[in-house]
Amino acid sequence: MKKIIIFLFLVSSFVGFSQEDAWVYFKDKPGSQAYFDNPLTMLSQRALDRRTNQGIALDGKDVPVYQPYVDQIIAATGITVKAKSKWMNCVHVRGSQVDITALTSLYFVEKVDFANRSISASKISATKLGKTKALNKTVLSATTFNYGNSANQIQMLNGHLLHQSNYTGSGKIIAVLDAGFPGVNTTSPFARLRNNNQILGGYDYVNRNANYYTGASHGTSVLSLMGGYVDNALIGTAPDASYYLFITEDDTSENPVEESNWVEAAEEADRLGVDIITTSLGYTTFDNPNYDLTYSDLNGTTAFISKGVDIAFSRGMVCVVSAGNEGNDPWHYVSAPADAVNALAIGAVKADETYASFSSYGPTSDGRVKPDVTAQGQNPYVSDASGNIINKDSGTSYSGPIVAGMVACLWQALPTKTNQQIKQLIMQSADRYAAPTVQYGYGIPDFSLAVANGLSVASFSNNDFTVYPNPATDSISVTLNEGFNSGNIVFYTILGQKVLEEKITTTSSVISIKSLSKGTYLYNILSNGFAKSGKIVKE
């Protein structure tokens, strides 16, 4: 009887996994020059502006996949195309091993990588030290706002100080890549987003349609932590940012095609000119165990989705990624794509700022610190799909978007910074930056400090400009050394709010600061393309 049972199990397993998933990579992109000659055919003006502002050149990854190649794959026997990626120049296909392998005979196919690495000759599976699952999809895991219940999760990061300086995410766009957004189009916590036209659009990459107000409610709760607004009950960290909502996660299964969905959505976010991508998803195990990642794969460069994060970063976006919820398990490692080199991976702490034991931690298999920073992930206040404000669930799924909203506020305050500079400022502001730990990473960030640090970075010798006296009362003198004839001096509060700007027209200018209240200020001098920042005390 036992042999029969085992046989039936083996037969059912074989039937269940008779179809394989694979990525088919193409050799080239014919006709690419036409896109470079007319870049608006592949990227929006906002995306091009983001590249220009950060000094990022266009390259072949920006060019769409050559559609005639895709059409020939679609027409191939036994093949279903599930997704495509211009960044990787590939399509994600499903079919039998024989039919997929046959695609290598096509002249334009460079290689085929099976998700099942025991098939793919180019990837040798390492011995498994343990395994995890995707982040729990049901979430086991001078402006003054009445934050109510959500005060702690924002004040922990000094986010309220940015809000008080009117840095609330305005002018920044966040793409949320998740499992679904039911209720966002109807319930009261999202009415402010709807009324102000801050939801710019979206797409369901799982079902390939434009109905993104469906699926699992995980994404609804995630969005509420950034854009939710119920006076004295729930205020998101970026209530004035704008949002795209993309469904990439199939809540009913676990398959590598979800990684491909994510990359395709990230490419669309890039095209639309999005500033920040936030994702509370993670992958290491799948329904077919042959697809599972190993610890050695968590090196930032192996998983398809992790490679996608790094390419997204290279386009000028900040990618905020939840670390994972396996901190209590023998397999406690961060999942993909939190292992990506350029991901801003977010761990979780409790309301009292102590480590939340479920929060996944590193290091990555190549020895890097992950998570990067932490925020409240245990029992924060969120909105569910019915509009109820609750705090019964926990997860890094929540700490991630809390930080993502603050990234938007920080970037609004420091609009000339690159994504790399923004990420570095956040990490440097964290309370364990000098001595990171595996659970906390660099610690809990202080976004007010990040603003101050961002305004204080000098780019030249301190001897070029002189500001005195310091402390000062009614006025200061600014001396420009030889070669500097004129410029501007701008004063900011310690929170980064501009309060005074004056021209410097001679080699020794006297600037009145009578209008400033007593306190500490940051200043920034601009002259002949150079800048100097510092602090001055008004007595």
Buried (B, 14 or more C-beta within 10 A) or exposed (E): EEEEEEEEEEEEEEEEBEBBBBBBBBBEBEEBEEBBEEBEEBBBEBBBEBBEEBEBEBEEBBBBBBEEBBEBBEEBEEBBBBBBBBBBBBBBBBBBBEBBBBBEEBEBBEBBBBBBBEBBEEBEBEEBEEBBBBBBBBBEBEBEBEBBBBBBBBEBBBBBBBBBBBBBBBEBBBBBBBBBBBBBBEBBBBBBBBEEEBBBEBBBBBEEEEBBBBBBBBBBBBBBBBBBBBEEBBBBBBBBBBBBBBBBBBBEEBBBBBBBBBBBBBBBBBBBBBBBBBBBBBBBBBEBEBBBBBBBBBBBEBBBBBBBBBBBBBBBBBBBBBBBBBBEBEBBBBBBBBBBBBBBBBBBBBBEBEBBEBBBBBBBBEEBBBBBBBBBBBBBBBBBBEBEBBBEBBBBBBBBBBBBBBBBBBBBBBEEBBBBBBBBBBBBBBBBBEEBBBBBBBBBBBBBBBBBBBBBBBEEEEEBBBBEEEEBEEEBEBBBEEEBEBBBBBBBBBBBBEBBEBEBEEEEBEBEBEEBEEEEBBBBBBBEEBBBBBBBEBE
